[in-house]
């Protein structure tokens, strides 16, 4: 992606547990805006986490970002990751 661009990644997940999944908090760096399913996700149902990554303040080159999802899961914190390669503006 070109320095200064924003990209969106959406993680669709299925609750494979036996009780409702309640996501309490989803966090990432200041360069990433997050929106996630707020209501409980029933067993077998799907939810989503959408991350909008803004590259304005990034250094050039490859990078990996981590999204922490805090929920009533075991372990309590689950990570999602995405990668990008920041290229110079033309």
C-alpha positions as CSV (number, residue, x, y, z in Angstrom):
1,X,0.0,0.0,0.0
2,X,1.1,3.6,-0.6
3,X,2.1,5.7,2.4
4,X,-0.9,7.7,3.4
5,X,-3.5,5.2,2.2
6,X,-6.1,3.5,4.5
7,X,-7.2,-0.2,4.1
8,X,-9.9,-2.2,5.7
9,X,-9.8,-5.8,6.8
10,X,-12.8,-7.6,8.2
11,X,-12.5,-10.7,10.3
12,X,-15.6,-12.9,10.3
13,X,-15.7,-15.4,13.1
14,X,-18.0,-18.2,14.2
15,X,-18.7,-18.9,17.9
16,X,-17.7,-22.6,18.1
17,X,-18.3,-22.6,21.9
18,X,-21.3,-23.8,23.9
19,X,-22.3,-20.5,25.4
20,X,-22.7,-16.9,24.2
21,X,-19.5,-15.1,23.2
22,X,-19.3,-11.6,24.7
23,X,-16.5,-9.4,23.3
24,X,-15.6,-6.8,25.9
25,X,-12.8,-4.8,24.2
26,X,-10.9,-4.9,20.9
27,X,-7.7,-2.9,20.9
28,X,-4.9,-2.0,18.5
29,X,-2.5,0.8,17.8
30,X,-3.7,4.4,17.3
31,X,-3.3,3.9,13.5
32,X,-6.2,1.4,13.5
33,X,-9.9,2.2,13.9
34,X,-12.0,-0.8,15.1
35,X,-15.6,-1.7,15.0
36,X,-16.9,-5.1,16.3
37,X,-20.0,-7.1,17.1
38,X,-21.4,-5.6,20.3
39,X,-24.2,-8.0,21.1
40,X,-23.5,-11.6,22.4
41,X,-22.8,-14.1,19.6
42,X,-24.7,-17.3,20.2
43,X,-23.1,-20.7,19.7
44,X,-22.9,-21.4,15.9
45,X,-23.6,-17.8,15.0
46,X,-21.1,-15.4,13.3
47,X,-19.8,-12.0,14.3
48,X,-17.3,-9.6,12.8
49,X,-14.4,-7.3,13.7
50,X,-13.6,-4.6,11.2
51,X,-10.2,-2.8,11.3
52,X,-9.4,0.3,9.3
53,X,-5.6,0.8,9.1
54,X,-4.2,4.3,8.4
55,X,-0.7,4.3,7.1
56,X,0.1,8.1,7.3
57,X,2.5,7.8,10.2
58,X,4.1,4.5,9.3
59,X,7.7,3.9,8.2
60,X,8.3,2.4,4.8
61,X,8.6,-1.4,4.4
62,X,6.8,-4.4,5.7
63,X,5.0,-4.4,9.0
64,X,2.7,-6.6,11.1
65,X,0.0,-5.2,13.4
66,X,-1.8,-7.0,16.2
67,X,-5.4,-6.7,17.3
68,X,-6.2,-7.9,20.8
69,X,-9.7,-9.2,21.4
70,X,-10.7,-9.5,25.1
71,X,-13.8,-11.7,25.6
72,X,-15.2,-14.5,27.7
73,X,-12.9,-17.0,26.1
74,X,-10.0,-19.2,27.2
75,X,-7.5,-17.6,27.0
76,X,-9.2,-14.3,27.8
77,X,-7.1,-12.4,25.1
78,X,-7.0,-13.6,21.6
79,X,-4.9,-12.0,18.9
80,X,-5.7,-11.3,15.2
81,X,-2.9,-10.1,13.0
82,X,-2.5,-8.4,9.6
83,X,0.4,-7.4,7.5
84,X,1.1,-4.5,5.1
85,X,4.0,-3.3,3.0
86,X,4.2,0.5,3.0
87,X,5.6,1.9,-0.2
88,X,6.7,5.5,-0.9
89,X,4.3,8.0,-2.6
90,X,5.1,8.4,-6.3
